[in-house]
């Protein structure tokens, strides 16, 4: 009997000890969770103060600097969440394109750019890029080498992407290069003026990335670039409004290179700065619509290896007929600058969602037009 009592006492003592240890463990876990939550709130408060100071200092959110990327990521923090009940941090690439993997390119590799529809937010009527008086599309043999991976949106809408006439090679800088000469008749000039009035924009993609016009000074980024622009009579002092078209394009492609993580390079940005310039072509005989290859700089003094066209009012290319009422001559040209950046491939979509004054981009619009299937 005494032995049974002693056994029950030992069992009761063991259970009491186990209960006390469990209570202590639960209390410690609760304290740890509370401490972690408080630390998380403190870190969030400190980060909010840091970001507010950056904004007050005039830091932009559209640049490719480390500070701009940090501020951009902070402003998109609520959108960078995955999950329903337990939401966790993720990149926009994981949210928008689950399962998509980056493409790597080796130096010198040809990278095709594709043209999309020429569209306007003022009207629902789109046009094909090659409906415009622009350089002809690449030869069929070249296009067969580079096929656009059709997405769900393209299949449903019946869009057919075609290769752009520009040539891009990985890490291959291109100085001012003439592309082709086109002659624009009076009828097409009137049509182009209407497109400028209705703010039509040209859209290109490189490595599935839409081209951007961005300005760190004005802190905005807009997809695509306009066909041209209009100078109001009130600002020029002339009787009529003046129309000008863009015919030179400065492309900037940012990339990331990390031999320890992957081979080659990954494209993280695709920008364009359009320029309107009246190239000196009066004394040059060039076949209309023919792609110019290895053209000498002496033939076109406004486009050489040592000079880069800029937007100057004195040299704008006006959308009007020639001096004798004939066709308007347009010389298209472009240049390419590759710039290394620390922006990760997974964060390259952030700038498209930070918003801009005249180009609202939504998740579903991007998924519909660029989703890989």
Long-range contacts (C-beta under 8 A, 24 or more apart in sequence): 47-74, 51-75, 60-216, 60-217, 60-219, 61-219, 61-351, 61-354, 62-214, 62-215, 62-216, 62-219, 62-220, 62-221, 62-351, 62-354, 63-214, 63-216, 64-254, 64-268, 64-269, 64-339, 64-341, 64-343, 66-342, 68-216, 69-342, 69-343, 69-347, 69-350, 72-347, 72-350, 72-351, 72-354, 73-347, 73-350, 75-354, 76-350, 76-353, 76-354, 79-353, 79-363, 91-344, 91-346, 91-347, 92-346, 92-347, 92-349, 92-350, 92-353, 93-345, 93-346, 93-347, 93-348, 93-349, 94-346, 95-363, 96-349, 96-363, 96-366, 96-367, 96-371, 97-367, 97-370, 97-371, 97-372, 99-372, 100-372, 102-262, 102-266, 102-345, 103-207, 103-266, 103-267, 104-262, 104-263, 104-264, 104-265, 104-266, 105-170, 105-264, 105-265, 105-266, 105-267, 106-170, 106-263, 106-264, 106-265, 107-170, 107-171, 107-172, 107-264, 107-265, 108-169, 108-170, 108-171, 108-172, 109-169, 109-170, 109-264, 110-146, 110-167, 110-168, 110-169, 111-168, 111-169, 111-170, 111-206, 111-207, 111-267, 112-146, 112-163, 112-164, 112-168, 112-206, 113-163, 113-164, 113-166, 113-168, 113-204, 113-205, 113-206, 114-148, 114-161, 114-162, 114-163, 114-164, 114-204, 114-205, 114-206, 115-161, 115-162, 115-163, 115-164, 115-202, 115-203, 115-204, 116-159, 116-161, 116-203, 116-204, 116-205, 117-159, 117-203, 118-195, 118-200, 118-201, 118-202, 118-203, 118-227, 119-200, 119-201, 119-203, 119-224, 120-195, 120-198, 120-199, 120-200, 120-201, 121-199, 121-358, 121-359, 122-198, 122-199, 123-198, 127-195, 127-200, 128-162, 129-162, 129-164, 129-202, 130-162, 132-192, 132-202, 132-227, 133-182, 133-183, 133-184, 133-188, 133-192, 133-330, 134-165, 134-182, 134-332, 135-165, 135-179, 135-180, 135-182, 135-289, 135-291, 135-332, 136-165, 136-180, 136-289, 136-291, 137-162, 137-163, 137-164, 137-165, 138-163, 138-165, 149-208, 149-372, 150-373, 151-369, 151-370, 151-371, 151-372, 151-373, 152-368, 152-371, 152-373, 153-367, 153-368, 153-369, 153-370, 153-371, 154-369, 155-373, 161-205, 164-204, 165-291, 165-332, 166-204, 166-249, 166-251, 166-334, 166-336, 168-206, 168-251, 168-253, 168-336, 170-255, 170-264, 170-265, 170-338, 171-255, 171-265, 171-338, 172-336, 172-338, 173-336, 173-337, 173-338, 174-334, 174-335, 174-336, 175-304, 175-305, 175-306, 175-308, 175-335, 176-248, 176-303, 176-304, 176-305, 176-307, 176-308, 176-309, 176-333, 176-334, 176-335, 177-303, 177-333, 177-334, 177-335, 178-279, 178-292, 178-295, 178-300, 178-303, 178-331, 178-332, 178-333, 179-291, 179-292, 179-332, 179-333, 179-334, 180-289, 180-290, 180-291, 180-292, 180-331, 180-332, 181-281, 181-284, 181-286, 181-287, 181-288, 181-289, 181-290, 181-292, 181-329, 181-330, 181-331, 181-332, 182-288, 182-289, 182-329, 182-330, 182-332, 183-288, 183-327, 183-328, 183-329, 183-330, 184-327, 184-328, 184-329, 184-330, 185-327, 185-328, 186-321, 186-327, 189-319, 189-320, 189-321, 189-328, 192-227, 192-228, 192-243, 192-245, 192-319, 193-243, 193-319, 195-227, 195-228, 196-226, 196-227, 196-228, 196-229, 196-230, 196-243, 196-245, 196-319, 197-230, 199-226, 200-226, 200-227, 201-225, 201-226, 201-227, 202-226, 202-227, 204-270, 204-272, 205-270, 205-370, 206-253, 206-267, 206-270, 207-267, 207-270, 208-370, 208-372, 209-267, 209-269, 209-270, 209-348, 210-270, 210-352, 210-370, 211-251, 211-270, 211-271, 211-272, 212-269, 212-270, 212-271, 212-272, 212-351, 212-352, 213-271, 213-272, 213-273, 213-274, 214-271, 214-351, 220-356, 220-357, 221-351, 221-352, 221-354, 221-356, 221-359, 222-356, 222-358, 222-359, 223-352, 223-359, 223-361, 225-249, 225-272, 225-274, 226-274, 228-276, 228-319, 229-276, 242-318, 243-318, 243-319, 243-320, 244-276, 244-316, 244-317, 244-318, 244-319, 245-276, 245-317, 245-319, 245-330, 246-274, 246-275, 246-276, 246-317, 247-275, 247-276, 247-277, 247-279, 247-317, 247-330, 247-331, 247-332, 247-333, 248-274, 248-275, 248-276, 248-277, 248-303, 248-309, 248-332, 248-333, 248-334, 248-335, 249-273, 249-274, 249-275, 249-333, 249-334, 249-335, 250-274, 250-275, 250-308, 250-334, 250-335, 250-337, 251-334, 251-335, 251-336, 251-337, 252-336, 252-337, 252-339, 253-336, 253-337, 253-338, 253-339, 254-338, 254-339, 254-340, 254-341, 254-343, 255-338, 255-339, 255-340, 255-341, 256-340, 256-341, 256-342, 256-343, 256-344, 256-345, 257-340, 266-345, 267-345, 267-348, 268-341, 268-343, 268-344, 268-345, 268-347, 268-348, 269-341, 269-343, 269-348, 269-351, 275-309, 275-310, 275-311, 276-311, 276-315, 276-316, 276-317, 277-302, 277-309, 277-310, 277-311, 277-312, 277-315, 277-316, 277-317, 278-302, 278-315, 278-316, 278-317, 278-318, 279-303, 279-309, 279-317, 279-331, 279-333, 281-329, 281-331, 300-331, 300-333, 303-331, 303-333, 308-335, 309-333
